[in-house]
Amino acid sequence: GAVVSQHPSRVICKSGTSVKIECRSLDFQATTMFWYRQFPKQSLMLMATSNEGSKATYEQGVEKDKFLINHASLTLSTLTVTSAHPEDSSFYICSARDLQGISGANVLTFGAGSRLTVL
Amino acid sequence: DAKTTQPPSMDCAEGRAANLPCNHSTISGNEYVYWYRQIHSQGPQYIIHGLKNNETNEMASLIITEDRKSSTLILPHATLRDTAVYYCIVRSSSGSARQLTFGSGTQLTVLP
């Protein structure tokens, strides 16, 4: 089945630095990928939709200049948290849909997530 | 996408069937019921989906009422590894990728 890989799984950084998280679709091409954020004991919240070859679409309240998304190929999307602050500490999860997958279904495959801790 | 209502938590004894309910009274005719689960500190995992008919796969069974206003996910023989948050999501199916909106889900705890 479809596999989405995220890297790194855990990252710790100092306040003010930038962190890049990669999301790869391993055995399928994804023109669209989704980035979610999850704070402790809360549900997943969509941050942005990443579109291959064009600008990402951000959800209301998500700063596009702080969370830079690049979808340079059909199998790779990256999320860069710029000038990270402790309040950016969270679990970041990406997902994509294999359009050749389960017929007639809008099934998303999720990565394992990346836990960011900003000191 | 139609709103769903799930109980916040449930317990189940290991080896017994876990029945997780979901209400979606405002579901429309072209909307499917999807179930995902999220084991602690992992990304969500697709379980099953259905439109009208009951569905079964290697992971679970999905029972949808005739009026489609509610459904039940059944894990026939729950194991400790099934402890997770289970999300019921209603949405239409389309040719392009669309994001999923997650509610609060049901925390299922399988007890030894």
Interface residues (C-beta under 8 A of the other chain):
Chain A: V4 Q6 A30 T31 T32 F34 Y36 S43 L44 M45 L46 T49 F91 I93 S95 A96 R97 L99 I102 G104 A105 N106 V107 L108 T109 F110 G111 A112 G113 R115
Chain B: Y32 Y34 Q38 S41 Q42 G43 P44 Q45 Y46 H49 Y87 R91 S92 S93 S94 G95 S96 A97 R98 Q99 L100 T101 F102 G103 S104 G105
